[in-house]
Amino acid sequence: MKTAARLLYFLRPFWKQTALSVLLGVATIASGIGLLGTSAYLIAYAALQPSISVLQVAIVGVRFFGISRAVARYLERLVSHSVNFRLLARLRVWFYEHIEPLAPARLMGYRSADLLSRAIDDIETLENFYVRAVAPPVVAAVVVAGVGLFVGRYDWRFSILLVAALAAGGVGLPLLLHGLSRRPGRLVVERRAQLNASLLDVIQGMPDLLAYGQSAAQLERIRTAGESYGAAQRGVVRAGALGNSVSLLLTGFALWGMLLLAIPQIGVGIDGITLAVLALITLSSFEAVTPLSQAAQHLNSSLQSASRLFNLVDVEPPVAAPSRSQAEAPVTPDAMALRIRRLSFSYGQNDVPALADFDLDLPPGKHVALVGSSGAGKTTLFNLLLRFWEYEQGEIELDGRPIRCYDPEEIRRRIAVVSQSTYLFTGTLRQNLQLASPESSSADIERVLLQSRLGELVAQLPDGLDTWIGERGLQLSGGERQRVAVARALLKISVLKSSGALLLLDEPTANLDAANERILLETLREVSEGRSLIHITHRLVGLESMDEILVLQAGRVIERGTHAQLLAANGCYAEMLAIQNQKI
């Protein structure tokens, strides 16, 4: 019930349209009942061969109800589906807004296909809830009350019989179907998500599957998942078939019951014409409760999909938003003095610290390099600076104030990042570059293309910057994708006219040859002149110009100093450089 109540909350902005949809639904069913009732009256009365003038009212009534039913049904579908589609659009935006603060820390435990299934399939499933489970019960209640009062005018027993039959079809049968379809409905959602995840894994990993000869095994896995999904769907369909059969049976029982009660009263309380009217009204009134069985059939799937959405959005964000008074202080645009003291952090994996007692002073314009083996904690520092995770001990200060006091979005606007694994979106090269700065000019883009050594590539592309680079940029080589990431960062800091930008580089020259590596590092050094820079690297190339180099091991700084000082100390840094030179 709590999940259903939360779903109904989304209807609040559309309550007027929902009320209109209910009224139109009542008008549709009432017109249908009126059409059959008036038709029965007209046909039965015409059998007595009265004057045509006596039948004029009934004839006009048949025309009126026939036309009004079609118009009301059209308008009801138009309004209800308009509300439904706008609700689904609102749900998608709401879902994205709530999971965005969870990235990447809280979303790492979910498969990408599972997240995609929630964002698309689960929200799409809720169409059944809003179209079939909200308005139809209200429409049915109004119609049942109306027909109960109408037939009760002739005999109270008619009213009790009809209302009881309609209650059985509108309450008892849906409850039965709800119980029968509970497990299949839950399984449909779960197994659909599993099938989608398997399909996405196979599609994304197809080259490796073919290379290792595992395509047949994966196809069998998909076939098994598909059969399991089909079995769950068959369970839902069987429940629906049972519901349709029982509904028809109830309709027949109600008709025969009405006839058995009414026939003895012909000539006493009613006439033959009224008998025909009562019979067809009984049949047509079941149109109001028939959709409720279908709603119950889909209710379990809708609630299961909603539960999956709510379970994710209810996850506590890793970084708490600052209070209003704290967030009112923006990052100073002309300076980003960074100060870190005794910073400690772990990812919760056996409580092994990713960073421990880390200290760093980074005044504006200072360049610092972080070196060390994989897992030493270098990238963790970037995650904390970008406010993707919340640190546990110590303090990070920007311009003398704790970083927790700033809006994370404001901080990220002042930071340009070249990450170790850059994501390129499906689109053109220009669109991927302008992700860093949508308002950048063509001159800005041309400049960063030259700086990142992409000018020659763009000249060779068939449509230049407007060339489609494929999903995740797979039309480009690894080195070209890395240079696009560098160009993004350069474009971002180029539009930040002040020196208040912080440049974070995580292996910016990965996948580049030695010659291009040297040139690109020199370019990065030039464009970051006067700006703060933190450079993570495994390759000890171009570090002679760094103001400070920190050597990390198991999350701790074991050496720090300039390139010359660390070589003179003949410690870990000197050993790493010697090993690298031997490999070269």
N, C-alpha and C positions, 0 to 999 in steps of 0.2 A: 504493500500500500504506500510505503514511503517513496518508492521509485515512481509509482503512478502519480503521486502528488507532486513530485518534482517535475515530471513531464507536463502536468497540467499548468504548472507555474509559467511555462513558456507561452501559454495562451493569453496571458493577461493583456499584452498590448493589442491583441486581436479579438477581444471579447465581443465587440460590436459586430464584427464580421461573423464570428462564431454564432452569436445569437441570431443573426440574419439567416445563416445557414440552417439553423434548427427550425426557424419559422418556415423557410422554404421547403424543408423536408416534411414538416407537418402538412403544408399546403399540398405537396405532391401526393402524399399518402391519402389525405382527405379527398383530393380530387379523384384519385383512383377508386376509393370506396364509393364516392358519390357517382362516378361514372357507371360502375357496375350496378349499384342500387337503383339509379334512375333508369338504366337500360332494362333491368328486370321489371321495374314498374311499367315502363313503356310497352315492352313485349307482352307482359301478362294482361295489361289493360287493353291493348290492341286486339287480343284474342276475343274480346267481348264485342268487337265491332262497334265502338262508340263513334260519335261524330269526331271528325278530325280536329275540330276546334278544341275539344276536350283534351287532346293529346299535345297541343301546342307547347304548353309549359314543360312537359316531359321532354319533348323534342329539343327545345331550346336548352334544357338542362343537360342533355346528353352532349350537345355541341359545346356548351360552356365547359363542362367538366373534362371533355376530351382535349380541348385546346388548353385549358388552364393547367392540366396535368403535364402536358408536354412543355409548356413555358416554365412552370415551376420546377420541373425536373432539370431543365437546361440551366436555369438560374442557380439552382441548388448545387449542381455540379461545378458551375463556374465559380461560385463563391467559395465552396468548401475546398476545391483544389487550389484556388488562389491562396487561401489561407494556409493550406498545407505546404505548398511549395515555398511560400515565404517563411514559414516556420522551419522547414528543413534548411533553407539558406541561413536563417538566424542560428540554427543549431550548429551548422558547420563553422560559422564565424566564432560562436561561443566556444566550441571545442578547440579550435586553433588558439584562441586567446588564452585558454586555460592550460594548454600543454606547452605553449611557447616558453613560459618561465621554468618549465621542468627540464628543458633541454640545456646541455646534454646529460647532466648528472642523473636525473631520475628516469630518463628514457633509455638508458643503456641496458636496463634489464628486460626490455621489450624487443621482440623481433620487428624489423621494419615492416614486414608483411602484415603482422598483427596490428600495428599502428594504422597501416593503410586500410585494413579491413574495418577497424573501428571508425575511421574518418569517413569511409564511403559506404560500406555495406550495412554497418549497424545503424548509421543515421538514416540510410535509405529504408531500412526495415521499419523505422518509426512512422513511416507513411501509413502503415496499417493501423497504428494506434490512433493517430489524429483523425483519419478519414473514417475508420470503421468502429472505433471504440469510444469516441467522445460524443459526437452528435447523435448517432443512432439510438442509444438508450433513452436520451431525452425525448427524441421524436416518438419512440415507441410508447413511452409513458403517457405522453399527451394524447396520442391516438387511441390507446387502450382506454383511457378515461373517457374520451369522447364517444367511442362506439359502445362502451358499457352503459353510458347514460342514455344513448339513443335507443338501444334495444330494450333497456330497462323500462322505457315508457310503455311498452306493451305488456311486459311481465318481468318481475324481478328475477325469476328463475332464468330467463334468457340472459340477463346481464351476468348472473353468477357463473353460468356455464361458459359464456364467451370469455369473460375475464379470466376464469380459471384456466381455460385452454390456452389463452394468449400468455398467461403467466408461466405456464408449463413450457411453452415454446420460447418465451423471452427471458426466463430466469432459470428454470430447471434444466433445460437442454444446454444452454451456455455453460452452466456450472459443470454439467457432466462432461462436456467437450473440453472445458478448461482443465479438468482433472486428467482426462485421457491424453490430451496433447501437451501436458506440462513437460514431461521428459523428452518426447520427440522435438518439441519446440526449442528446448534448451540445447539439445544435441545438434539441431540444424545450425544454430548460430556458432557453436563451438567447432563443429566439423567443417563448416564453411570457412572459418578462419584458418583452420589447419590446412585445408586444401589450397587456399590462397597463398599461405606461407610456403607450401611445398612447390607450387607453381612458380612463385617468384624466385625461390632458391635455384630451381632448375634453369630458368631463363637466364638469370644473372651468371650462373656458374656453368653454362653450357660448353664454352670452350674447354674448360678443365675436365668436365665430364667426358667429353669426346676424346680428349688427349689421354685420359687414364682408362678409357673403355668402360665407364660406369654409367653410360646413358641408359642401358637396359634396366639396371637395378633401380635407377631413379624413376624411370617410367612405370615400373611395377609399384613403386612407392606412391606415385600419383594415382595410379589405377586403384590401389587399395583405399587411398583417401577419398577418391571419387565415389567408390562403391559404398563406403561408410556414410558419406554425405547423402547419397541417394537413399540409403536405408532409413536415415532420419527423416528425409522428406516424405518417403512412403508412409511413415508412421503418422505424419501430420495429415497427409491426404486421406488415409483410412479413417482417421477421426472425422475429417470433413465429410466423407461419404456417409458415415454413420449418422452424422448430424442432419444431412439432407434427407435421409430416409426417415428418421424419426420425425422431422419437421413435417414431411408429407403425411405421415401417419397421424400426427396430431391434428393436422388440418382436416383430414377425413373424419376423424372421430368427432371433431367439433361440429362439422356439417351434419353428420348423422344425429348427433345429440340434439342440435337445434331443430332438426326436422321431427325427431321423436317427441320433443316438447311442444312444438308449435302445431303439428297436424291435429292433435285432439282439440285444439282451441279454435279451429276454423269454424266460423259461424257463431262462435261464442264471444271471443275477444279479438279475433283477427279474421281477415278474409284471405282468399287464395292469392290475391295480388300481394298482400303484405308478406305471405309465406315466401314467395319468390324473392322479394326484397331482402328479407331476413337471411335467406340461404346465401345469396350472393354477397351480402355485406359480411357474413361470417367468413366466407372464402377470401375476400379481398382484404380483410383486416389483418390477415397473417403476413401481409407484405411488410407491416411495421416491425414485426419481431423476427422475421427471417434473417436480416443482416446481423442480428445479435449472435447467432450461432457462429457465423463466419468471424465476427469480432473476437469471440472467445477462442476460436481456433488459432488466431494470430496473436492473441494477447501475450501468451507465454514467450513467443519469439521477440515481441516488441519489448517486454519487460527485461528479458535477458540481454538484448542489445543495449537497452538503456542502462542496465546495471554495469555492463562493460564500460560504457562511456563514463558513468559517474565514478566507478572505481578508479579510473585513471585521473580524471580531473580533480578528484578529492585528495590526490597525493600532495603532501606538503612540499612546496617549492624548496629547493636547496638553499636559496638565498632569500632572506626576509627583506621585504620592502622597507625603506627608511620611513620614519615618521614624516608628517607633512612639514614640520618645522625644520627637520634635518634636510629634506629633499629640496627645500627652497633655496639652498646655497648651491649654485652651479659650480662646475669645475672652472677654475680661473683660465680664461682663454689664452693668456699670454705666458703661462708657465704651468708645468706639471711636475713639481718637485715630488719625487717618490722616496719614501723612507720606510724600510721594513726592519722590524725588530723582533728577534726570537720567534719567528714564524714556524709553527709546527702544524702538520696536517697529515691525515691518513685517510685512505679510501674505505676503511672498515674491513679490509681483507686481512684477517688475523692481527689487526692493529699494528701492522708494520708501517712505520712512518714513511710517507713519500717525501716529506720535508721535515727537518728537525732543527730547531734553533737557527733558522736562516736569517741572516742580516744583510741588508743592502742599502746603500745611499745612492740615489740617482737624481742629482740636481739637473735642471734643464741643460741640455747639450752634452751630457755625459754618455759615453758609449761603453757598454758592458757586454762581455761574452760569457756564456755559461757552457762549459764543456764537461764531459763525463760519459760513462757508459750508459746504455739503455736502461731505463728504470731508476736512474739516479735522482730523479725529481725535477728535471729541467722543465718539461712540459707542464708539470703540475703547477709551477709558479705562474705560467701563462694563464692556466685555467682559473687560478685564484684572482689574478689581476683583472681578468675579464668578467669576474663575478659569476662564473659558471658553477663554482662550488663555494661553500662557506668555510672559512678557516676556523680552526678550533682554538689555537693558542697563539699568543703574540699579537702583533698589530701591523697593519699596512696603512700608511698615511699618505694622503695626497694634499699637498699644500698645507701641511700641518694639521689636517683633520682626518679622522679615521675614514677609511674607504666605505665603511658601512653607512656613513652619513650621506652618501651620494646616491642619486638614482643610477642604477646600473646602465640604463640606456644612455645617460649623459656621459658616463665614463667611456662606454664603447664608441661613442661618436668621436672621441678625442684620441682613439687608438687605431692604428693601422696594423693589420696582422697578415703575415704570410705563414700559414699553418703547414704542418708536415704533410697533411693529407687534405688538399684543397678540393672542394666540391665545385664542379662546373655544371651549371644547369643546362637542360635541353633548350637550346636557343641559338642565337647568333653570337659571334665573338663580341660584337659591340654591346649586346645586352649583358653579357657576362662581365664585361669591363665596367659598364655603367652601374652595375650592382653596388660598386664602392661609392659612386657619386653620380646619381641620376642627372644632376644639373650640369655636369661637366661639358665643356665645349669640345668641338672637333679639334681645336688646337691643343687642348689639354691631352686628348687621347693620342694625337699624333706624337706629342712629346714623350709620353710614357712608353709608347711603342718603340721608339728609338732607344730609350733608356733601358728597356727590358730586352732589347735585342729581338724584338718581334716584327720589326719593319719588313725584313726580307720574307718572313712567313706570310704576312698579310698581302704582300705584293704577289705572291704565288697563288693565293686562294682565288677561286673563280669569282666570288662576289665580294672580295675584300673583307672589310669588317662585318659585312652583312651575310657572311657565309655561315651556314648552319653547321655547328660543330658536333652534333649528335648528343645522345644521352651521356651525361657525365663527361662530355668533351672527348669521347672515345675516337673521334676523327683526328685528334691531335696526339702526338707522341707524349711520353711521360715528361720529357724535358720541356716541350712546348706548353703543356698544361701548367708546369711549375712556373714558367715565365709569365703565363697569363696571371697567375696568383701574385707574382711580384708586381706586374703592371697594375693590378687592382690596388695594391697597397700604395704604390707610387701615385696613382691617380687620387687616392683619398687624401694623402698628405699634401698633394699639390694644390688642392682646393682649400686646405686649411692654411690661410695666409699667415697666421701667427705661428710662433714656435712652440705652441702648446700641445702639439701632437706627440704621442709616444709611439715609436715604431717597434713592433715585436716580430722578430724573425725566428722561425722554427725550421731549420734546415732549408733555407731559401734556395740553395743551389743544388738540391737533390736532383739526380737524373741529368745533370749537366756535365759536359766534358770540361777538362781542366782549363782550356783557354777561355771558354765562355764563363766559367766560374769566376776566374780572376776579374774579367771585365765587369761582370754583374756585381760582384762585391765592391769594386771600385765605384760603380755607379751608386749603389746603395749608400756608400760612405759619403759621397758628395751630396746627394739629395737629403741626407739626414744631418747635414752640418747645421749645428745650432739646435737640433732636436735630440731628445733623449732616445736611446736605442738599447734594446736588449736582444742579443743574438745567441740563439741556441745552435750548436753545431757539433757534429762528430769529427768533421774534417778540420784540422787546425791550419786553415788557409786564410791568409789576410788578417790575422789577429794582431799583427804588429802595431796597427793603428788604434787598437782598443785602449781605452783609458784604464780598464780593469778587466781581468779575467778571473772567473771563479771556477774552480775545479770541484765538481760534486761527486760524491760516492755514497750510495745508500741514503740519499736525502740530506747529507751533511756536507758543508763546505770544508774540504780538507786542505785546499790551497787557494790563495788569492794574491793578485798582484798584476803587474804589467807583463807583457810577453818577455821582456828582457829579465825582469826580476825572477820570473818563474823558471826560465832557463838557467839562470845563475844558481837558483836553489837546488837544481838537479833532482827534482822530486818527481811526482806522478805526471805532471804536465810535460816535463822534459822527456820522460819515458814514453808517453803517448806520441809525442812528436817524432821521436826516434823510430818508433815502430811504424808510424805512417810513412816516414821517409824511406824506410827499408822496403815497404811494399811498393812504393813508387819506383 
